[in-house]
Amino acid sequence: MLKEISFVIPNMCKTTLLINVDTEKEKVRIDKELKKLLIEQEKYNKKLSNPQFIDKAPKEEVCKVMQKLKDIKSKIIAIEENK
């Protein structure tokens, strides 16, 4: 499948590239990425549901894990919306 990508080079020109995308390989790559993200999401959910982690970890570490989980959820949503 050919995919068209356009971009502008400031103060110069606008150009368009046509690239050949192997849709099956891309689907496999995206599915693999989604599985990886789901595993990471589960890992961080477990960590945040552990009262000992919440009680004993420095506040910065808990916030860092919460941010990672938020980022992962955003990526999962983006992948699922574009499937």
N, C-alpha and C positions, 0 to 999 in steps of 0.2 A: 504494500500500500504506500502510495506517495503522500507525504505530508509536507505542507507548505509552511514555511516559517519566514515571516517578514520582520525586518528591523530597520531602524533609522540610524545612520551614522551622523551625529550632530555636525551641522554646517557643511555636509557633503552630499549625501544622497540617501535614498531609501532603496533597499534591495530585498529580494525574495530568494530564498533557497528552497529547492525541492529535495527532500531526503526520502530514501526508501526505508520504510519501517516494517520489520517482520512482526506482524501483529500477534502471531502465536508466541514468539519469543518474548515479546513485550508483556503479553498476558501472564506468562509463566513468571517473569521477573516481578510483576506487580503482585501476583498471588504470593510469591515467596516473601516479598517485603511485608505484605499484610500479615502473614503468619508470624513473622519475626516481631512485628509491632504488637500483635495480640499476646505473644509470650511475654514481652517486656511489660505490657500493661498488667498482666496477671501478677508478675513479679512485684511491681510497685504497689499494686492493690494489696497484696499480702503484707508487704512491709508496712504500709500505712494502717492496716487493720490490726497490727500487732501492738497491743498496749505497751509492752516493754520497750519497743522501738520508740514510740511516741514519748514515753516518760523519760527514757535514758539518753536518747540522742540529742545532740545540740539542736537548738531551734533552727539554726541555719541549715543543718542537714535535713531536717524534716521539710523545711520550705523548699530545699533543692529537689527532694524526691517528689514533692507535690507539683513542682514546676515541670519536672520531667514527665510525670504522668499526664499533666495538662497538654504538653507538647505532643506526646504520643497519641492522645485522644484526638487532637486536631489533625494529625497525619492520617489516622484511621478514617476519620470522617471524610477527609479530602479524597482518599483512595476510593472509599465506598461510593461517594457521590459521582466520581468519574468513571465508574465501572460500566 
